[in-house]
Amino acid sequence: MINRKTRTLVILSVLASMAVLLSLANWPIFPSAPHLRFETADVPVLIAGFAFGPGAGLLVTFIMAVLMAAITGLDGVVGALMHFLSTGSLVLVASFIYRRFHTLRGAITGLVAGTMAQTVVMPLVNLAIVPIIYGLSRQQVIAMLPILFAFNAVKAGLSSVITFLVYKRVSWLLKGFVAQDEKRKDYGESTERWIF
């Protein structure tokens, strides 16, 4: 009999695999910055964080970042680190707030706050890392900050909207698989009864 912990790890592995596959389908948002590409890989990560908590979301983020660096070979360890910080800032804030306030309002607040976190964190990460690793001057990176803010706001915002639309439809499947024949756990839904 597979225990609950093992079933959870199986689900998280599946979500990480989905995130990697979704990362491979990407496209530029702004013509002026074709190297900044949007993909929906953060959606499975957010689902993991919402369903199983911030720790699970960060674990899936880490696996996805490492696998993407290994598969694509883009930017190596630095690319994996920046990917982890980008998605991690979004999922950590969003899932932490949702964990504390397990309601429709909590979900929306978490996603909005997570979007804001990624929007602020990633330009600062670029400002700190890019001049050291890629040889650009700090002034060059500062000139890129407006497009970096815009890109991360759009990327995190779209991922959050998609997560909001699909999570309710898949969460009961994930939690049902983990619970199996055990008595379904009450996940703390409020009187709003929007089972998120």
N, C-alpha and C positions, 0 to 999 in steps of 0.2 A: 504494500500500500504506500503510495507516494504521499509524503507529508506535505503540510501546508507551505513550509518554507521552500521546499523543492519546487512545488507548483508555481510559487511566486517567481522564483528564479527562472523558470521556463518561460513564463509570460514576459519577464523583463528582457530575456534574451531575444524573444520574438520581436518585441518592440524595438530593441536596438538594431536588429537585422533590418526591420522595416525602415528605420531612420537612415541606415546606410544606403539602402536601395533608393530611397527618395532623394538622398543627397546627390545621386548621380544624374538626376533629372533637374537641371537648373537653367536659369536664363537671367540676363541682365534686366534690371529695373530702369536704370537711368542710362541713356545712350552716352552721356558724357563720362560715365565710369563703368565700362563694360566688364571690368574685372570684379565688380561687386555684383554677385549673382544671387538670386533668390531661389530657394528650394523649400519644400515643405517638410524637411527632415525634423524640424523642431516639434511637429505635431505629435508623433508617437512619444517623444520625450515628455512633452507636457501631459499627455495622457497617463504615462507612467507616474509622473509626479502627483497628479491629481488622484489617481486610483490608489497608490501605495505610499505616498508621502515624499517629502523633499529628498531624503536619502536615496530612495529608489530612482527618482528623477536624475539626481547627480550621477548615480552609478550608470544609468543608461547613457547619459551625456558623455561620460568618460569612455565607455566602450565604443560609442559611435565616433568620437573624436580620434581615438587611437586607430580604429579600423579604417576610417576615411584617410588618415595620413598614410597608413600602410598600403591601401589599395591604390590611391591616386598618386602617392609620392610627392604631393604638392607641399612644399615648405616644411616637411618633416616634423620634428618635435615642436618647432615654433608654430606651425600651422595647427597641430593638434592642441597646443596650449591655447591659442587664440580661439579655436573652435569651442573648446571646453569653457573658456571664460564667457564667450558670447552666449551660447545656449544655456550654460550653467546659471548665469545671472538672471536670465528669463525664467527658467524653471524653478530655481530656488525661491525667488521672491513670490512667484505666482502660487506655487504649491504650498509654501509656508503659510501664506495668508488664507488660502482655501482650507488648509488643515485646521486653522484656528476658527474659521467662520465657514462652516460647511453648509452654505446656502447658495441660492442663486446670486444674491448680492455679493456674497463672499467670492464666488467664482469670477464674477465680473470685475470686482475690485482687485483680485489677485492677478488677473490677466492684464488689466490696465497698468497696475504697479510693476508687473514683470516687464511689460513693454517699455515702460519708462526706465526701468533699471538697465535693460540692454541698450537702450538709446543713449544713456549717459555713460555707461561703463565702457563700451567698445571704442568710442572716439578717444577716451582717455588711455585705454590699453594701446591703441595704435600710436598715440602720441609718445607713450613710454617705450614701446618695443621697436617700432618701425625704424626710427633713426639709428638704433643700435645694431639691429640685425640686417637691415636692407640698405643702409648707407645714405638714406635720404636725410636732408637737413630738417631740423625741427620746424623751420619756417615753411618748408614744403608740406610737411604734415599738417601744420596749422592751417594752411591754405585749403587743405582737403577736408577740414573738420565739418563745414556745412553739409557736404555731400555724405559724409560718414554718419552724421546725425540723422539726416533724412533717410538714408538707406536702412539704418538699423531700426528707425521708427516704423518704416513701411514693412520691413521683414518681420519684426516681432509682432507688429499689429496684425498682419495678415495671418501669421501662424496662430495667434491668439483667437482670431475670429473663426478660423477653420476648426480649431480645438473646441471652441464653444459650441459650434454647430454639430460636431460629431461625437463629443464625449458622452453625452447622455445615451446615445444609441449603442455604444460599445462597452461602457463601464460595467453594465450588469453581466455581460459575457465574461469579462476579465475576472470580476469578483466571484462570479458563479463557478468559474473553473478553479479558482483558488480554494473556494469554500467546499466545493464538491458536495458531499453528503452531510457536512457539518451544518449546524443551524446557522442560517444566514445572519451575519453580524449586522447590528444596527449601526450604520456609519454616521450617526449623529445628525441626520437630516432634521431641519427645523420644521416649524409648522408651515413653511412655504411648500414643503413636500415636493419640491423640484429635485428629484433624486439625481444628484450630480456626483 
